[in-house]
């Protein structure tokens, strides 16, 4: 039994978003930041961790990621700003 993370990366405050799911948030965000994750984030230069949530259940986390991916931009921005009103990069706070 582990922890699972749903996260949102952003290129900027009013720019491109990426929603993901992982078992190791520090490693996964590091991969995005260092362009080791081929695909959307590398192509669109999306590297700033602006939101994450922790789940104890794999299925619940995966389901949450799928729901968030369907949300519109306004809803995602509201969710991010509840946790991170200044859109700071949260990576340093989780990596230390």
N, C-alpha and C positions, 0 to 999 in steps of 0.2 A: 504494500500500500504506500503510495507516494503522493506527491503534490503535482498538480497539473496547472498550467498557466494559459490564460487567454490574454493576448496583448495586442496593442495597436501601436504601430510605428507611423510617423508622419514625416513628410519632407519639410513642412513648415506649418505654421498656424492655420493657414487657409489654403492648404495645398493638397497633395496626394496622401492618402491613407493606405495602410496595409493592416489587415487583421490576421492574426495567426494563433496557433495553439502549439504548446510544447511541454515536455516534462522537465526541461532544463532551461529556464529563462535566461540566465546569464550566458550560457554557451550559445544559445540560439541568437540572441541579440548581437553578441560578439560576431557571429558568423555574418549577420546582415551588415554590420558596421564595416567589416573587412571584406565585403563583397564575395564571400565564400558561398553564399546562398544564391545560386543562379535563379533567374526568373524575374518576377515583377519588381522586387525591391532593388535589385541590382540595376535593372533596366531603367527604373525611374528615380534612382538615387534616394531611396526612402530609408533613413537610418536612425531617426530619433525616436526613442522609446518614450511615448507620452502617456500611456495607460497600460495597466495590467491588473488582472485579478487572479486569485488563487482558488483552486478547487481541490478537494480531496478525492473526487470521483472522476475517473477518466471519461465516462459517458456524459456526465453533466458538463464537463469542460468542453468536450467536443461539440455537444449540442449548443452550448452558449456561443462558441465560435461561429457555428453555422448561422445562428440567429443574428449575431452582430454583423456578419457579412451582408445580411439582407437589409440592415438598417439604412435609412437615408443619412445623408451628410450632416444635417442639422441635429439629428438624434445622437450621432457619434460625437459631434463637437460638444454637445451638452454633457455627455458621459465623461469625456476627457476633462472638461473644465470643472466638473464636480471633484475630481481627484487631483487635477493638476491645472489650476487656473492660469498659471503663467506659461504653460506648455514647456516646462523645463524638460531636459533630457534626464530621465529617471535611471538610466543605466548605471551611473556612478553610485547611486544609492543602493542598488541591488548587487553590484559587483564587489563591494567592499566587505 
